[in-house]
Amino acid sequence: MKITELTQPTPLQKVEGAAEGKTGLAEKAAAAARQKGDVVELSATLDQQGTAQLEEEQAQRAASIKNRLQAGAYQVSSRAVAEKMLATYS
Protein backbone atom coordinates (compact mmCIF):
# COMPACT_ATOMS: atom_id res chain seq x y z
CA MET A 1 0.00 0.00 0.00
CA LYS A 2 1.45 3.35 -1.02
CA ILE A 3 0.49 6.49 0.82
CA THR A 4 0.96 9.47 -1.44
CA GLU A 5 -0.59 12.28 0.52
CA LEU A 6 -1.06 12.91 4.21
CA THR A 7 -3.83 15.26 5.13
CA GLN A 8 -4.66 16.85 8.42
CA PRO A 9 -8.04 16.02 9.92
CA THR A 10 -10.58 18.76 9.62
CA PRO A 11 -11.49 20.44 12.91
CA LEU A 12 -14.86 19.68 14.41
CA GLN A 13 -17.49 22.30 14.02
CA LYS A 14 -19.62 23.35 16.92
CA VAL A 15 -23.29 22.75 16.33
CA GLU A 16 -25.35 25.55 17.75
CA GLY A 17 -27.98 24.41 20.18
CA ALA A 18 -26.69 20.81 20.19
CA ALA A 19 -26.80 20.55 23.96
CA GLU A 20 -30.23 22.14 24.03
CA GLY A 21 -31.45 20.00 21.16
CA LYS A 22 -30.82 16.78 23.02
CA THR A 23 -32.70 18.01 26.05
CA GLY A 24 -35.47 19.45 23.90
CA LEU A 25 -35.91 16.15 22.08
CA ALA A 26 -35.95 14.25 25.36
CA GLU A 27 -38.57 16.61 26.75
CA LYS A 28 -40.72 16.27 23.64
CA ALA A 29 -40.45 12.48 23.76
CA ALA A 30 -41.35 12.46 27.46
CA ALA A 31 -44.36 14.71 26.85
CA ALA A 32 -45.58 12.47 24.02
CA ALA A 33 -45.11 9.38 26.18
CA ARG A 34 -47.06 10.95 29.07
CA GLN A 35 -49.97 11.56 26.76
CA LYS A 36 -49.94 7.89 25.76
CA GLY A 37 -49.61 6.59 29.31
CA ASP A 38 -46.30 4.84 30.08
CA VAL A 39 -43.16 6.88 30.66
CA VAL A 40 -39.54 5.71 30.91
CA GLU A 41 -36.83 8.22 31.71
CA LEU A 42 -33.10 7.51 31.90
CA SER A 43 -30.95 9.90 33.84
CA ALA A 44 -27.58 11.26 32.80
CA THR A 45 -26.09 9.38 35.75
CA LEU A 46 -27.08 6.08 34.18
CA ASP A 47 -25.43 7.13 30.93
CA GLN A 48 -22.25 8.11 32.78
CA GLN A 49 -22.16 4.74 34.57
CA GLY A 50 -22.38 2.94 31.24
CA THR A 51 -19.58 5.10 29.84
CA ALA A 52 -17.38 4.50 32.88
CA GLN A 53 -17.93 0.75 32.62
CA LEU A 54 -17.11 0.78 28.90
CA GLU A 55 -13.92 2.78 29.51
CA GLU A 56 -12.86 0.31 32.22
CA GLU A 57 -13.43 -2.68 29.90
CA GLN A 58 -11.45 -0.99 27.11
CA ALA A 59 -8.58 -0.25 29.51
CA GLN A 60 -8.55 -3.90 30.59
CA ARG A 61 -8.46 -5.12 26.96
CA ALA A 62 -5.65 -2.67 26.13
CA ALA A 63 -3.64 -3.79 29.18
CA SER A 64 -4.14 -7.43 28.22
CA ILE A 65 -2.88 -6.82 24.68
CA LYS A 66 0.06 -4.77 25.99
CA ASN A 67 1.06 -7.59 28.36
CA ARG A 68 0.83 -10.20 25.60
CA LEU A 69 2.91 -7.97 23.27
CA GLN A 70 5.62 -7.57 25.90
CA ALA A 71 5.64 -11.33 26.54
CA GLY A 72 5.84 -12.05 22.81
CA ALA A 73 2.60 -14.04 22.96
CA TYR A 74 0.37 -11.73 20.91
CA GLN A 75 -0.31 -13.25 17.51
CA VAL A 76 -2.09 -11.38 14.74
CA SER A 77 -3.76 -13.34 11.98
CA SER A 78 -2.62 -11.80 8.71
CA ARG A 79 -5.63 -13.43 7.03
CA ALA A 80 -8.05 -11.71 9.44
CA VAL A 81 -6.30 -8.36 8.88
CA ALA A 82 -6.47 -8.78 5.12
CA GLU A 83 -10.16 -9.74 5.24
CA LYS A 84 -11.01 -6.70 7.36
CA MET A 85 -9.05 -4.42 5.04
CA LEU A 86 -10.81 -5.82 1.98
CA ALA A 87 -14.20 -5.51 3.66
CA THR A 88 -13.51 -1.91 4.67
CA TYR A 89 -12.06 -0.67 1.39
CA SER A 90 -14.14 -2.67 -1.08
C-alpha positions as CSV (number, residue, x, y, z in Angstrom):
1,M,0.0,0.0,0.0
2,K,1.4,3.3,-1.0
3,I,0.5,6.5,0.8
4,T,1.0,9.5,-1.4
5,E,-0.6,12.3,0.5
6,L,-1.1,12.9,4.2
7,T,-3.8,15.3,5.1
8,Q,-4.7,16.9,8.4
9,P,-8.0,16.0,9.9
10,T,-10.6,18.8,9.6
11,P,-11.5,20.4,12.9
12,L,-14.9,19.7,14.4
13,Q,-17.5,22.3,14.0
14,K,-19.6,23.4,16.9
15,V,-23.3,22.7,16.3
16,E,-25.3,25.6,17.8
17,G,-28.0,24.4,20.2
18,A,-26.7,20.8,20.2
19,A,-26.8,20.6,24.0
20,E,-30.2,22.1,24.0
21,G,-31.5,20.0,21.2
22,K,-30.8,16.8,23.0
23,T,-32.7,18.0,26.1
24,G,-35.5,19.4,23.9
25,L,-35.9,16.2,22.1
26,A,-36.0,14.3,25.4
27,E,-38.6,16.6,26.8
28,K,-40.7,16.3,23.6
29,A,-40.5,12.5,23.8
30,A,-41.4,12.5,27.5
31,A,-44.4,14.7,26.9
32,A,-45.6,12.5,24.0
33,A,-45.1,9.4,26.2
34,R,-47.1,10.9,29.1
35,Q,-50.0,11.6,26.8
36,K,-49.9,7.9,25.8
37,G,-49.6,6.6,29.3
38,D,-46.3,4.8,30.1
39,V,-43.2,6.9,30.7
40,V,-39.5,5.7,30.9
41,E,-36.8,8.2,31.7
42,L,-33.1,7.5,31.9
43,S,-30.9,9.9,33.8
44,A,-27.6,11.3,32.8
45,T,-26.1,9.4,35.8
46,L,-27.1,6.1,34.2
47,D,-25.4,7.1,30.9
48,Q,-22.2,8.1,32.8
49,Q,-22.2,4.7,34.6
50,G,-22.4,2.9,31.2
51,T,-19.6,5.1,29.8
52,A,-17.4,4.5,32.9
53,Q,-17.9,0.7,32.6
54,L,-17.1,0.8,28.9
55,E,-13.9,2.8,29.5
56,E,-12.9,0.3,32.2
57,E,-13.4,-2.7,29.9
58,Q,-11.5,-1.0,27.1
59,A,-8.6,-0.3,29.5
60,Q,-8.5,-3.9,30.6
61,R,-8.5,-5.1,27.0
62,A,-5.7,-2.7,26.1
63,A,-3.6,-3.8,29.2
64,S,-4.1,-7.4,28.2
65,I,-2.9,-6.8,24.7
66,K,0.1,-4.8,26.0
67,N,1.1,-7.6,28.4
68,R,0.8,-10.2,25.6
69,L,2.9,-8.0,23.3
70,Q,5.6,-7.6,25.9
71,A,5.6,-11.3,26.5
72,G,5.8,-12.1,22.8
73,A,2.6,-14.0,23.0
74,Y,0.4,-11.7,20.9
75,Q,-0.3,-13.3,17.5
76,V,-2.1,-11.4,14.7
77,S,-3.8,-13.3,12.0
78,S,-2.6,-11.8,8.7
79,R,-5.6,-13.4,7.0
80,A,-8.0,-11.7,9.4
81,V,-6.3,-8.4,8.9
82,A,-6.5,-8.8,5.1
83,E,-10.2,-9.7,5.2
84,K,-11.0,-6.7,7.4
85,M,-9.0,-4.4,5.0
86,L,-10.8,-5.8,2.0
87,A,-14.2,-5.5,3.7
88,T,-13.5,-1.9,4.7
89,Y,-12.1,-0.7,1.4
90,S,-14.1,-2.7,-1.1
